[in-house]
Amino acid sequence: MSAGTTLLFNVQDVSRIEIYPPIGIARVGDSGFDLVTGVTRGEPQYFFPPEVPGHDQFPPGDLVNSAFRDSSQRIKRQAVVFHVYAFNKNNEILGEVHPGSGVTITWTVHVVNSKPSFFKFRGICAILGAHPHSELNLIQESIGRHLQSYETPMCSLTLIVDPGQLSITVEATGKMKNSWFPITGSFYGSQATPTLVSLGQISTDDKGRLIFVAGAGYSRCVSEPKQPHFQPDIISEFDSIDWVDDVCDGWVNAAVTYTSMTRTGVKMVSVQARKATVMSAPPKFAWGVHAPTTLYDIIEDIYVEAKGWKAPSTVQFYEHIWPALGGTYELSWVNQQAFQGHGPAGMGNFIPLEGDLASKDASHDKLRREVFKRLRKPQYEDPAQASTMYMPRLSGDDGDAIEPGQVIPSTGVPIKRFSALTGLQYSRFEKWAAGTFSADPPRWKDYESIEKVPLQLQPLALTLAALEHSTGDPLYPGLETYWIAKDPAIYLSDALFSQSTDIPPFRIDHAKIKPGDLSRGLSLPWQSDFSLCETHWWPSGRPDDVINILDWQRVLGHGTSVSMRDFVDKVSPLRKKWARGLRETPDYPQDYYPGSTDMVHQWQNLGFIKQKDYKVTDGTTSLAVWLEKERCRIQERTEGTTRLASGFDDDD
């Protein structure tokens, strides 16, 4: 317990308060829980992701020894921290609010898992094809995930996990009660007796900030009440009847109370924040690997195009261009197609060209234009770009990308099977190609903690850091959220910040979007989609193929660098499927999903990919290396049962 922190501003100047990040993402992990038996095993361990953009070497620790697993080899959960900031009547930021010296913060959280009550999965393109004049958030499909009716509110309550609102008050005395409060609700499904489901837990730190820790990633079926830990074979692609997992979303609110001197004496003043959003999601198994388009990019594009926000007019190479270009090299360590084009020996490896790409010198004009020509236009503008010749080489919102040699599907529009940058991203690349940009270092480059970031930039840093590790495209259905994220109607239109470029106005309109709405369109259980999307979908979070650290060491020893020639000859052939050991799901029959079944049982044993202290060298160029580590031995399944095999698969 620690005393309250003295505020660096006069509380009497506070006109309003805001919560940052406005959208936070927590991630599940089995630390503190035995997924084999479905039994709690002590307190979960967790870690905090970076709160400053561009800091990817997490969890905390040095580059070599930092661990994503606890001492029992269970995956640590990724927490998210919410801060309260005060603003004056001129909308100027005053500072972060901490309890103490007469100031009290009351946090309220309401999260829900409503996936079992939602409609049968169909991609956004299929839905808009059937309802071309409908608003995205008003579309409803006629076929439900469950056999029973859920048209009435009473019935639908049996198909959601709603723990209700949970509040924590951090007293003005400054004594922080860093106790944990569980978030637990009931799920009925087809049964008359409820099953308790834990969606996570909340607490506060010694500065009064809210900590949200996600659930264990536990999925089960309730159709056999005599078997509380029932996990039958998955027989549906995305919509498993009577299943429930512990993924959720909802809102976070804060009220700050303090004493104020008035003409008539002292009175208590309470200032209410606008709600922030929290989502829980699967673990990010590839750290330091970024998607070409993140949820930050999706939301920024919406606010510029549909909400009138004035984003920074100057294209900054290291903030707007290099994350996508440099990210292709990162992706090469978790995706075979990216490796072929953008890996260490690939013709499209941009890392050695960074200096040229960041230069406005006329001698590099052709290079910039050639790169830009390979970008797929946004919003399906050019159907002729339905080809792997264009970037990104990822699937789209209407299904799997069409690989060379594949037959073009008879349904749908081919271009919609490919991912693309947002309109704002594309326009920035267009300006960059024309030489209209700056190459200043990122504004947060020199700061390692949020406290050291200049106050004016802290809201931006928290907003971007919370979303830069997410996946914004494709959303079919998605990892952190589904296609609802692309609907402008779900976001607040913020007049207060419409002219500010330093503070993103990103905020979900929780008057429209109820707790549970942002995750309800995802796969049920979450492991089904995590198994099926094993090629060019979301390799930045769910790797496709990797190189294990022990394979590297067996071939090259423990040296810290390898020549390009030895890398090509000796290391490249070592690539393996990330989900090796799990069965593959065939195209037919349509009710047979052995890979999804295995993912329910085995996901916690899969490896983490992170940057290691090895290098691939080619002349004067030194290239970073991402390797798989912390992979546990896959459990053996026999005759519908699971047996835990001791030890590790190919890691030490």
N, C-alpha and C positions, 0 to 999 in steps of 0.2 A: 504494500500500500504506500502511496506517496501523496504528498501534499499537492494542492491545486497549483496550477501554473499561473503566474501573474500575467494579466492581459497587457498587451503593448499598445492599447488604445483605450479611449474613454468609452465605457459601455453606454453612456448617455447619448453618444453619437450614432448608435446602431439604429438603422431604419429597417433593415431586413437581414435575414440570414439565408445562406444557401449551403447545400450539402454537396461535397465533392469526394470521389468522382460521382457524376450524375448517374452513371451506369457502371456498376461493379460486377465482376464475374468471379465467383468462387468455383472450385473444382473438387469433385468427389475423390475419396481415397479410402482404402480399407484399414488404415491405421486405427487401432482401437476397436476393430470388429473382425470376427472370424467369418469370412464369406463361405467357408466350407460347411459350417454348422449353423450359420445364421445367429450367432451369439456374440454379444458385446464382450470385448476384451480390454477393459481399462479405458483410460482417457486417450482420445486420438491426438497424435502429434500433427502439427500443421506448420506451414511456412507462409511468409508474406511475399508475394511477387513484387517486382520493382514498382516504386511509385514515381520514378523518374524515367521518361522515355529513353530508349536506347540502351538500357542496362539489362542484359540478357543472361548473365551468368548466375543463375539461381537454381536451386535454393542456396541460402547463404553458405559461405565456405570458400575455400580456394578452388581453382578451376579443376583440379584433379580429384579432390576428395569429397566435394559437396555431394550430398546424398538425397535422393528423392524417397528413400525408404527409411523406416524407423528400425530399431534394433531387432524387431521381430520380422523384418523384411516385408512389412506391409507399407503400402504407399501413403506418404504423408498427404494430408488434405491441403489444398490451396485456399487460404483465407483471403478475405477482402476487408479493407479498413475504410471507414467513412469518416470524413472530417466535416466540421461546421465552420464556415467563414462568415464574417460580418461585413456588411456594406452600409455606407451612409446614405443620406437622402439624395446625393448626387450620383448614386450607383458606383461610388469609388470603394474599392476593397480596403477594409481597415485591418484585417488580420484574422487569424484562426481563433475560434472561441474555445476556451478551456474552462472547466468548472473550477470553482474556488473564488474567494473574495466576494461572496454574495451572488455568484453566478451558478445556476443549476442547469444541467442539460438532461432532458428526457428523450430517450430514443424509443421509437416504436417501429416494430417490424411486422409485416404481414406477408407471408409467402404461402403459396399453394401449389400442389401438383394436381393439375386437372387433365393430364394426358389421357387417362382412361375414359373420360367423358366426351372427348372430342371426336370429330368425324373421321371416317376412313381416309387414309392418306391419299392425296393426289397433289402433284406438283402445281405450282402457280400457273404454269403455261397451260396445263390441261384444264384447270379451273377457269381461267380467263377465256379459254376457247369455248367452254360451255356457257359462260356467263359474261360475254364481252362488254356489257354495259354496267356491270356491278362494281361497287366499291369493294376493294380487297377485304376489308374487315367486316363486310356484311355478308359475304358469301358463305353458304352453308351447304354441305353435301347431304344427300338423303340417306346414305348408308353409314350407320354408326359402327364404331369399333366393337360394340358389345351387343349381345343378343337381346338384352332386355331394353325396354323403352327408357329414354331419359329425356322425354319432352317436358316433364313437369319438374319444377324446382326440387321437390322432395326426392324424386327419383335421381336427379342429377347429383344430389348431395351424397348418394351412396357410391358415386364414381369419381369423387375427388378426395384429396387429402387436404383438409383445411384446418390447420391448428388454431386459427384465429389470430388476433393481434397480440403481440407480446411486447411489453414495455420495460425499459430499464431507466431508472433515474439516478444520475450521478449527482450526489448532494453538493450543495454549495460549500460544505465544510472542506471539500477537497479530498475526502477519504474515498479512494476508488475501490469499490468492491469488485475485484476482478474475478467474480464467480461466473460459472457457466450456466446458462439457461437453455434447456433443451427445447427444440421446436418439434413437437410430436402431434400427429393427427391420426384419424381413424379412416380406414378404407374398408368398405363392405363388398364391393363388387356384386357377385351373385349370392352372397351369403347373408344370413340374418345376424351373424355375430361379427363385429368389426375386427380388423387386423391393425395393430398399431404400426405406424410408419414414421420413422425419424427423418426429418428433412434437414437436420443440421442443428446448430446451436449458436448462441450469441453471447457476447461479453463486451467489456470495455477495457481499454488499455489505461496506463497511468496518466494519460492526458485527456481522458474522457472520450476518446474516439471509439466508435462502434466497431467491433470485430464480428464478422459473420463467417462461420466455418460450415462448409457443405456437409452433406451426408456421406455414407460409406460407399455409395455406388452399388447398393444391394437391390437386386430385382428378384421377384418371386411371383408365384401364382397362388390365388386364394381359393381355387375351385375344389380343393381337397382339404376341408377344415381340420381333418385329423392329422394332416401333415403340415405343420406350420412353416416348415422350410421346404416348400414344394416348388421345384424348378423342372417342369416337364420339357420335352423337346419343343423347340420353337417351330410353329407350322404356318407362320404368317410373315410376310416381308417386313412390315412396319407396324402391324395392328394386332397385337396378341391379346385375346380375350381373357379377362379376369387377371391379367398381370398388373403389377404396380411396381414402380421403381421409386427412387428417392430424389430425383431431379425436380427442381422447382424454380419459381420466380415470384417476384412480388415487389413491394415497395418498402422503402426505409424513410422514416420521417424523424424530425428533431424539433423540439421546442426549447428555447432558451428563456429562462426566467431570471430576473434580477430586480434589485430594488432601485427605485428612482425617486429623486427629490422633486416635489412639486410645490406649488404655492400653498397647498393645503396640507402638506406633510409628505411622509414617505408612503409610497405605494409599490405594489408588486407589478412588474411589467412582464408580459410573456410574448415572445416573438416566435411565430411559427414558420418553419421552412417549407419550401415546396418539396414534394416527395422525390427522392432518388429511387433508383431501380437496382435490384440485386437479382442475379441469375446464377444458378448452379449448373455445372456442365461436366462432361467427362474430363479426365486429366489431360493435360497437354503433354504428350509423350515426346515431343521434339522441341527442346528449348533452344532459343536463339535462331529458330527457323520461322520465317514470317510468310504469311499469305500475301499474294500480290494485291488483293483487296481485302481489307479488314472491315469490321463493323464500324470503326471510326470513319473509314472512307465512305461507306454506304450512308451513314447518318450525316456526315459533312456535306455530301452531294445533295441530299434531300433538303438540308437547311439553306443551301445556296440556291438551288433551283426552285424550291417550292415555298420556302419560308421567308425569303428576302434577306437572309443574313449575308453580310459582306465579309467573306473570308479574306485572308491576306491576299492582296493583289499581286505581290511579287512572288514569282515562282522561285523557291529556294531548292537548289539541287539536292542538298542533304536532308531536307525535310520532305520534299514532294516527289523527287525522281529516284534518287539512289535507293530508298527502301525497296522499291519494286525491282530495280535492275540488280542490285546486289543480292536481293532475296532469291533471285533465280539460282545463284550459286549455292545458297543455303539449302534450297529445295533439292538440289542435285544429290544430296546425301541421304534423302529419304524417298526419292522417286526416280525410277529408272529412266523415264522419258526426259526428265529434267537433267539427269546425269549425262545422257547422250548429247544434249545440246549445250548445257551450261556447266557441266562438271569441270574438274581441273584441266582435262585435256580437250574440252569441248570448244568448238568454234565460237560458241556464244558465251564463253566465260568472260563476264564483264569485269572481273576483279582486276586483272592486269591493265585494263583500259580506264580505270577509275579517273586518273588524272586527265586523260583526253576527254572523257565524257563530261567532266566537271569544268572544262575549259570553254570559254566563249570565243577563243581564237578561230579565225576563219578557216584555218587549216583543218579544223575538226568538224566543220559544218556538214560534210558528206557523211561522216560517221554518225552524227546525231540524226540526220535525216534517214539514213538506212535503218537505224534502230526503230525510229518512229514508224516507218513503213510496215514493220512487222507486227505492229500492235493492232489487235482486232478492234474495230469501231464499237462504241457503246450502243446499247439499246437495239441490238440486232440490225443496225443501219445497213450493213452490206452483207446480204445472204451469200455472196461469193466467198466470204471469209470463213465459211464452215469447213475449215481445214486445219490440220495440225501445223501448217506452215506459219500460222499466226499465233501470237502470244496473247494471253497466257494459254499454255497447253493443258488446260483443265476442263473438266466437264461443266455443264451449264445447268440452268434451272429446269430443263426439260429432259434430263437423263444423261446417260453415259455419252462422253465424247466419241465421235466417229473416228476410229483409227484407220490409217491407210490400209486398203484392202478389204475393209468391212463393207457389207451391203448397207446402203442408205435405208433407214427404216421407212416403212410405208406410211406411218402416221407421224404427225408432228412436223415441225419445221427444223431442218438440220442445224441452222445457225443457232437455234436456241439450246442446242446440246453442247455449246461451247461457252466458256466463261469469257468475260471481258472486263476491262477497267470501267469505272464509273465515268460519267460525262465530265465531271470536274477533274478527275485524274487524267483523262485523255486530253482535255484542253490544256492542262499544265504541261503534259508531254509535248503538245503541239507548240507551245511557246518555247519550251526548252529546245526543240529541234530547230526553231527559227533563231536561236541565240538570245532570246529574251528571258534571262534568268540571272540569278546570283548564286554564288557557291560559298556563302558564308557558313561557318560551322553551325550545327544545330544550337539553338539558344540555350539548351539545357546540358550541353556537352560536358561542362566542367563541374557538374554537381552530382554527387552520389546519393544524397538523401533529399527528401522533399523539403526539409527544414532549411537547407542551404540554397534552394532555388529562390530567386527574387520573388517577393510576395506577389507582384502583379502576374507572374507566370505560373504560380502554383496551381490555380484551377485548371489551366491548360495542360500542365504536366500531369496532373492526376487524371484528367479526362483521357488524354492520349495513352498514358501508360496502362490504364485499365483496359483499353480496347485494342492496342496494337498487337497483342498476341492472339486475337480472335480471328475467326474466319467470316468474312462478309459475303463471299461469293465462291461457289454456288451455295444456294440455300434449298437443297433438295434431299431431305428436308433441312438439314443443317446440323451444326454441332452445339452452339450456344443458344441459338434461336432459329426459327424457321422463316419462311418468306414474308411473314407479317412485318419483319424489320424493314422491308422495302416499301411499306405503305406510308406515305407522308401523313396520313390522317392520325397516326398513333402518337405523333410528336407534338409537343407544345409549340405554339407560335409565340416567341418571346420578344416583346417590344423593348424590354429593358436593355437587352444586349444586342439589338439588331445592328447597332453601329460599332460594336466592339469586335475587334479581330483577335484580341488576346484571350478572351474568355468564351469558349464555345458554348452556345446556348442549348446543347443537346439535353433533352429531358423528355421522358415518356409522359404522355398525358394520362395520368392514372384516374382521371374522371371517366375516361373511356375504356382504358385497359385495366382489367381487373387482375389481381394476383392469380398467377397460373396461365394467363393468356399468352405470354411470350414463349412458353415452352410446350404448350398443349399440342402443337402441331408436329412435335418431334417424334421420333420412333419410340414405340413402346414394345419391350423395354429398350433403353438406350443402347444396349449392347448389340441389338439386331442391326441397326444401321452402321454401327462401328465395325461390325464384321463385313457387311456387304460392300461398303465403300472402300475397297482396297486398291483401286487404281485411279490415279489422277482426279481425286476428289478433294481431300483435305490433308495432304501429306504434311503440312506444317503442324498439324495437331495429332493426326492419326497416320503415322508413317506407312509407306507402302513396302519399301525394301531398304535394307540397311547393311552396314558393315559392322560386325561385332568387334569389340576391342581385343578379345582374346585371339580372334582370327588374325587381326593386324599384328599382334605381338608374336604369334606363332611363326608368321612369315618374315617379319622384319625385326623381331627382337624388341627391345625397349628403347631404341633410339628415338630421338625427338623429331627427326625429319627423314623424308624419303624423296628420292629424285623423281621427276615426272616419269621417266622411263620405267623405273621399278614400280611406281604406282600403277601405271597402265598394265604392265606385264604381270605383276604379282598381287596387287591389291584389288583391282577392279573385278577380277573373277570371283572374289570372296563375297559379293553381295548375296544376301538372302532375303526371303520374305520376312517382314517384321512379325507377322502372325504365324510363322512356321510352327508346326506342331498342332495347330487347330485344323480341323477338317475344312475342306473347301465346299462351298455350296454350289451344286450344279444348277443349270438353267431349268431343268425339269427333274422331277415333278414340281409343281408350284407350291405344294404344301410341305416341302422337305428343305429345311434350312439347318443342316448340321453345323455349318460355320457359326451361325448365330447362337445355336445351342452351346457350342463350345466357348464362345466369347462370354456368355453369361457366367460360365464356370472358371474361365481362365484369364480374363482381362488383367487381373491384378498381378499376373506373373510375367507379363510382357515387359520388354526393355525400354529404357529411356535413352533418347539420343541427345547428346549435348556436345558442345565444342570441347575438344581435348587439347592438351599442350603438345600436339604433334603438328607437323607442317609438311606440305608437299612443295618442293622447291623446283623451280625451273629458271635457271639463270639467276637474275636478280629478284625474281618474283617468289614470294613466300605465301602459300595459300593455307587458310585455316582448314581444320579437319573436324568433322562431326562423326562420332562413333556411338554405337549402342553399348550400354552398360546396365547393370542392375537388373538383368533378366533372370527370373527364377525358373526353376525346372517346371515344365508344363505337367499338370496333373494328368494321370492316365484315366481314360474313361473306358469302362468295360460293362457291357450289358446294362446300359442305362445308369450305371453308378459311377461315382468319381472317387479315385484313390489318390491321396496326396503322396507324390514321390518326393523323397527327401533330397536336400541339396539344391544345387543350381544347375541350370541347363548348360550354358556355355559362358558363365561369368564367375568371377571369384570375389 
